[in-house]
Amino acid sequence: MGAARHDLPEPDAFTRTYWEAAAHGRLLIRRCAACARAHHYPREFCPHCWSDEVTWEEAGGRATLYTWSTVHHNDLPPFTGRTPYLAAVVDLDEGPRMMTELVDCPEDTVRAGMPLEVTFRDRIPVFRAAPGGLTSTGR
């Protein structure tokens, strides 16, 4: 057995379902049976109505870029060797807002509102431009 990786989240009993799905290329969110709203990050209760009637649901993997920032310096592993990178907040089609990273998107093509699709890097969900989503007009 190799050394533990410190650049991957460590699942616990509750989040194991989420990370196992991600390892198989599936993005999960939680949906509340009481108010029908979806949320992300995974919690054992609904952040909207506080019900504990929440279940896992596979997200479609489509999103819209809400905002982003180019990170040029980050001393924390595993990010040190990845700078610069695009930290982003996206709105999933199911409703929840999610923090993530944009990949395969040149900075000058990124714009708020652009359509995105999920992809996975090292079992972590990240987003890239959906087909037809890149432009060369910049911000």
Summary of the structure (lengths in Angstrom):
residues: 139
radius of gyration: 16.1
end to end distance: 46.6
largest distance: 48.5
contacts: 368
relative contact order: 0.17
helix: 11%
strand: 35%
